Amino acid sequence: MTGVAIVDWSHLLEDFLDNLGLSFEDFRTGMTGGWMFGYIEALRSAGCRPVLFCVSARVADVTRCEHVPTGAAIRVLPAPLSYRRARLRIPNPYAANLAEAAGELRGPARLRAAFLKELIPYLSTPLRTLARELRREQCDVILCQDYEHARFDACALLGRLTGRKVYATFQGGNWQLSRFERPLRPLSLRACAGLIVGSSVEADRLRQRYGVPDRKIARIFNPIDLRMWPSADRTEARIALGIPQEARVVAWHGRVDLHRKGLDVLAAAWKEIRNARPDRDLRLLLLGTGRDASEFRALLGDDPSVHWRDEYVNDRGIIHRHLAAADVYAFPSRNEGFPVAPVEAMACGLPVVGADAPGVADILGGEAGTIVPIGDADAFARALGTLIDDADLSARIGVQARRRAEECFSLESVGRELRAFLTGGSR
């Protein structure tokens, strides 16, 4: 059975979890869905043995445990001492520029922060420990979350040194945080065995910017477990959530990252929709939280039509209930890789109005909803309004959306494609 090491891109696992208000125990026992666990489940369905590798500054030794919902192995590696020391000297290790990295620092401290901003992404991967654990777990394949990150460069080097094949996916990371990435990334992309890219826009960028040949790019979609998203009774879902049966409902769920997720666009579009239909019972159903929750709340204002469960929800049953209660799904993101949220909505029979972020048009396939320009609140409001006003049209598109989810995103079909590419280098 092929062992596949799935490597998280975050410097530290807690950087991701703390932003969501989750503990490691929450992550281990309850977190599901998303690209990470979708890949784990798809690979397991295809007969592979995935092992998730993360790095943490909160462990002194390698922590070995199991992800309870999927049964997959998790290995948490201690962050290198050099990284821990460097991080004490830089306010924001994920900074895109010096102002963000150095904060209020001045003089020599600011110069030190400028240097560390470039270096720190490369200090975060404990290569020696990772190599030892890969041997221990008998993982011959390394699969990195995103290739536009320093951890991919580190894994590409490790693959060369240990004779392992290194692959990477595209999950939205198309920016560089360190100047060292500019000369190193082309080398890493040449050294890797292949790239898994669902977005046609991103595949074109790889060809044009880096000259990546077609044989190294696999157009494979992110999977979901369709068994977790069955058809549901809308009446029961609305009764459970306290939403009137006659209302027209728009839903959104995910991480509250205001600019990246386009939630400012959603807030503006919703006000426009409400103002144009003062006599209609309209509801906006939101599920999720994040670092920008207070700012998003301020944009929404004191609007009684907004139902927002402001928390990170692990329970897919709760997410399913919220989607089942809706008529239309809104996806206004500005930047995505190949998002899972609209696929979940499609599986629940919802038509999707999505901004034209990378991957969204590939997901909808011209049949599961409407694409509008990124950042255009007026266009977003018009597209949502059309489906709100025409219940028959939204229902027909919802049926098409469910069919597309079944045909293109199931664990079994995606798992077979992943296994073929990761073990044979071609599909």
N, C-alpha and C positions, 0 to 999 in steps of 0.2 A: 504494500500500500504506500503510495507516494506521500511523503511528508512535505507539506507546504508551510513555510514560515511566513505569516502575514505580519508585516512590520508597520506599526503606527508611525506617522510622520511627526507627531507632537514632540517637542523637546522632552517634556515630562507628561505623563498620563494625567497628573493632577491639574495641569494647566487646562486641559479639556474638561475634566470633571468638575473642578471648582467653579468654572463659568456657568455650569448647569445646576450647581448646588447639590451635586451628587457625591457620595462617598465611594471608595473602591468597593465596598461591600455591595452597594447599590448596583455598581457596574457588573460585579461578578455574579450576583444572584438574580438580577431583574432586568438589566438592560438588553433590549432586543432590537431588531430592525436595523435600518441604516445600511450603508454599503458594507460595513465591516462584518456584521453578523449575517447579512444576506450572502456574502461570499463564503463565509464559514459553512452555512447550511447548504449552499449550492455545491461546494466542493465535497462535503460529506456525502451528499446524495449521489455524487459521481464516483464514490469510492476512494477519495483522497483523505488524508489525515491532516487537517489544518491545525497549526499551533500559532496562537496570537502572541506576539512579542511587543512589550511596551517598556518604557524607561521611567523610573521614578526616583526622586530625591528623598522619598519617605521610606525607603527600604535600604537596609545595610547589606543584605545578601539577596541572591536570586530567590524570588518567591514563586513557588509552583502551586498552581491551583486549577480549578475547573470552572468554566463558565456554565452555570447551572442550566439555563434554558436550552443550550445547544449541546452540552457535554464536551465542548472543545477545550483543549488545554490552553491555559494562559500562563505565560512566563513574564514576570516583571523583573527587569534588570536594574540594579542600582546605578544611578547616574555617576559618571566619572567625577573624581574629586576635582579635577581641573575645571570641569563645567560648573560644579557647585560654587567654587571659589570665584570664578568669573561672573557668575550670576549675581553675586553679592555686590558687584561693582557697576551693574548696569540696570537702571530702573525697568526697562522694557526689552527683554531678550528677543521679542518678535517684531521689533520696530522696523518700519519700512524706510525710515530716514533718521538722521542724527538727532533732530529735534525730539522725536518720539523716544529715541534710545537714551538720550542723556537727560531729558527732563530739565530740571533746574540746575544741574551740575555746571560748574564753571572752572576755568583754568585747567590744571593738569588732570583733574578728575574727568573733565569733559573730553579731553584728548584720549584718555584711557578708555572712556566709554565708546568713542568713535572707533577705536581699534577693535574693542571687544564686540561691537555690533557686527563687524564683518567675520570675526573668528568664532563667536560663540555657537552658531548653528553647527559647526563642525566639531565642537567639543562635546556635543550632547550624546553622541552614540558610543557606548562602551564596546568597541570593536572586539577586544580580546574576549570579554565575557560573552558577547553575542556568538562569536565563533565557537566557543566551548559548548554553549547551549545548543547550537545548531547540530553539533556532533552528537551530543547527548540525546537529542530528540530525533535524530536521523532525518533531518530536513535537507533534502537535496536541492530544493527550489526555494528561492527568496522572492516574496511578492511585496513590494513597497506600496504604501498607500498612494503616494503622488511622486512623480519624477521631478517636478520643479522644486525640490527641497534638498537641503544638504544631506539628509539621511539617505537619500537615494544614491548620492555620490559615494558616501561611505560604504553602502551595501554593494555598489558596483565594484569598488576596490576589493572588498571582502570576497566577493564572488570570484574575482580574478585570482586572489591569493589562495582560495580554498577549492577552486574547481567547481563551484556551484553556479547554476543558472540564476540570473537575477532578472526579474520582471517588475513592472510597475503599472499601476492603474492611473486613470485621470479622474479625480474626484473634486475638481475645482481649483486646485493649486496651480495657477499659471503665472505666478509672480516669483521674483527672486528677492531674498532678504539680504544676501551677502554678495559683495563684489567678487568674491572667490568663485561664485557659481558661474559667472560668465565664461571663464576659460575652462572650468572643470566639467560643466554640464555636457558640452558636445562629446567630450571623451567618455563620460558615463553612458550617454545614449548609444555611442558606438559599441561600448563594451557589453551592454545589457543584451539579454536574449530576446526581449520583446516588450511591447507596450499594449495595454488593454485600454481602448478608448471608445466609449460609446458615442461621443459627440463628433459629428462630421466636421464641424467648425474647428474643433481642436485637432482632429486628424490632419486637416489641411494646414493648420499652423505648424505642426510638427514637420510636415514635408517641406514647407516653405522656409521656416526659420532654421531648422537643423538638418534638413536633407535626409530625414529618416525614411528608409525605403518602405514600400507598401508591405513587403513580406514580414516586417517587424511590427506592424500595427494590426491588431485584431479588433474589429468593431464588435464588441460584446457588450450587451446591456447589463446594468445592475439588476440582480434578481430580487424577487420578493416571494414569500411563501403564501401562495394564493389560498391555502387552507385557512389562513388566519384572517382572510378578508372575504368571507362569503356574502352572498346577498342577504340583506337584513330587512326587517320590517320598519319602515320609516315611521309609522304611527307609534310603535313601541319606543323607538329611539327618542322621538320628540316628547312623549309622555315622561320618559326618564329624565330628560333634560329641561323640562318645563317650557317647551317651545310650542306655540299654538300650531295646530294642524294646518291651518289655512295660510300661514306665513310662507314667504319665499325666503330661503335660507342660503347664504353663501358661507363656505367654510374655508379655513386655513389652519395648518398645524405645522409646528417646527420650532426652530431656535430663533429667539427674538434678537436678531442682529439687524438693526434698523436699515442701514444703507445696503448691505450685501443682499439681504432678503427682500428689499424693496417695500418695506412695511410703511414707509412714508407715502409711497405711491398708493398703497392699499387704503390708508387712512384718508387721503385726499379723494380718491375715487369713490369711497363709500359715502363721504359727505355729498359729493355730486349726485350720486345715485339717489340718496335720501331726499335731497332738495328737489329733484326732478319728479319724485313720486310721493308727495306728502300724504296721500290718502291710502297708500299701500302698507301692509304689515310686512316689513322687511327686517331680517335679522342677519347679523354678522357673527359667526360662531368661530371663536379663536381658541386654540389649544397650544400652550407652550410658554416658555419663558427664556430669559437670557439677560445679558449684560445691559441691553438697552430697553428693558421693560418699562422703566419709569418714563423715559422719553417717548416711547410708543404710546403709553397711557395718556400723556399730555397731548399728543396729536389727536387721539381719539376723542378726548374731552369727555364730558359727562353725557354720553349718548346711551339712552336706555335700550336702543336696538342692538348694542354690542354685548355679546355674552362671551366673556373671556375667562377661561380657567388658566390663571397665571402660575403655572408650575410645570416642571418637567415630568412627563408621564411615561413610565415604563410599560404600563399595562396596555397591551394592544387591544384588549377588549374595550377599554375606555376610548381609545382613539377611534376604533371601529364604530362605536356608538355615535360619536360626534360626526363622523363622515356619513353614516347612515341617515342622520337627521337632516342632511343638507340636500339642496337641489343643484348647486353649482360649486365648483372648487376654484379658488383664486390662488394663483402662483406668480407673484409679481417680482421675483428675484432678479437682481442685476447680474449676479455672478454665481454660477453653479458649475459643477463638473458633469455629473449625470445623476440628478436628484432622484431619490426614492419616493418622496412625499407625493408628487403627482401620480406616480404609478399606483400607490396605495389608494388614492382617490379614484382613479380609473377602475381599479379592481372592485371598488364599492359602487360602480355604476354611475359615477359623476362626470359630467362634461367639465373640461378644464379650460380656464382662461389663463394663459401664461405669457409672461414677458419673454422676449426672444433671447434669453440667456443661452449660453452653450449647452447643448444637449436637450433642451426643451422641445424644439421642433422634431428632433429624432424620436423622442418619447411619444409625442402626440401622433406623429405619422400622418398628419393631414386629415385624420378622421376622429380623433378623440377630443377635439376642442378647437380653440382659437388662439392664434399667436398675435401679440401686439408689440409695438416697439418698446424697448427697455426705457423705463423712467417716464413714460407718457401716461399720466394719470387720466387725462381726458379719454384717450383711446381705451384704456383699461376699463373706465367707467362705461363707455359705450358697449364694449364687448360683453361685460357682465350684465348690463342692462338688457341687452338683446335676449340673453338666456333667462333672465329673471322674468321678462315680460312674456316669453313664449314657452310655456310649460311643455307643450308637445315637442318642440324642437330640442329642448334640453334633455328630455327623456330619450329621444331617438339617439342623440349623440352619446348619452350615457350608456346605452346598450352597446354602441360601437366601441366605447372606451373599455368596457368590461371585456369584450371579445379581444381587443388588441392586447390587453394585459395578460389574458390567458395564452395567447399565441406567442408573445415575444418575451415575457419576463418571468416565466415559471422557474422554480429552482431546478427542475430536472433538465429543461432545455439549456439554461445558462450553465448549469454544472457540467453538462457534456461538452459544451464549447470551451469552458475554462480548462477542463482536464486535457482536452485535445491540444490546446495551445501551450499549456504549461509543461506538458510531458513530451510533446512532439515538436514544438516550435511552429506548428501550423494547425489550422482548423480542418 
